[in-house]
Amino acid sequence: MKMKMTVLLAAAALTLSTAASAQELPRKVQNVELLDLDGKPAKLPYFGEKNLMIFYVDPDRHKQNEDFTFELEENHRAQGDNIYGFGVMNLKDAPMIPNGMARSMAKKRTEKNGATVLADQERILSSAWKLGDCNNQFVLMIVSKEGELVFLRKGVLSEADKEAFYQTIEKYR
């Protein structure tokens, strides 16, 4: 019985330390290959050339933080010559929506707004960057042109999260 408890405590401690280290910022990340909306391999645009603002979105929760994203479009506070923003659909965590259908819907929307959207069918981005659980999450990230993840928030953004985002984006515009 003592042995079981010791093993369980060790496993819990390891899980907590791994989760904590996965969230430490800033940290180096690498460019990854995902898919464009036609299903062809595509690297993250402007990686290493510009600072990136990335929306990593579970299509099941695509409206999470919708007011914030509309506000960003209208106030232009996240725009600048040194920053490039785009979206990545986390398709692996949306099994009820066929991948082709999600890509088709995104393609129609991007034809109207000119946005870049990529598809992550296998959690490549979240695994490579050690983002943790992104299921049912809107994930907002900023990656510096030096390849460092400098900002990360998941889920519904609080007012404090939004303020932290705006403070961070000011440094990288």
C-alpha positions, 0 to 999 in steps of 0.5 A: 500500500505504501508503495502504491501511494509513493508511486502515485505521489511521484507521478503527480509531482512529475505531471505538475512539474511538466505542466508548469515547465511547459507554460514557462515563457518566453521559450524557444519554439520551432516552425512546424509544417501544417496544412493550408486550406487546400490540404497541402503542406504549409509552414507557419508564414513569416516565421523568423521574419516577423513577430507572429500573432497566432489564434489557435482555435478549436472549431467547436469553440470558434466563437470563444473571444469573438468580441475580442477578435472583432475589437482587434480588427477594429482598433488596429492595436495589433497591427504593424510592419513587424507583426503578422497575424493568422489563424490555425484550426485545431481540427484534431480536437473537433472530431464532430466536424469533418476536416474537409468541411472545416477547411471549406468553411474557413476558405469561404471566410478567408476569401472575404477577409483575406486572412491566412488560416492553416489547419492542424489535423494532428495537434502538431503545433500544440505538441511541438510547442508543448501547449498542453490541452487545447481542446475546446480552447481559443489559444492566443499566442505571440511568437517573436521573430527570434522564435520565442513564444512570449505570450500564451493564453487559453480559453475565455480571456479575462480583462487582465489577459487582454491587458497583458496581451496589449502590453506584450503586442506593443513591444513587438509591433 
